[in-house]
Amino acid sequence: MNESKQIAKRLKKVLLQDKIYAYEGLSKALEGDIKMLLGYYMNVVGDVSINIDILDSGEYQVNIFAKADNINAPQVI
């Protein structure tokens, strides 16, 4: 394999790895924010899980998984 192909292969690997870490960071940040938001309306049990998929059309599908054991009364100020 010539040097340019090796460089291209390494670059592709780095870019794919960066993309994975970016999604992981975004997911973790969203999980905390969504748990806090849901906490205003219900008693969230356990952690909130978020999965972000890229559809064939290029759009993102965001799936949020959370469990709650009680709905809270609205907090009106």
Order of alpha helices (4+ residues) and beta strands (2+ residues): alpha-beta-beta
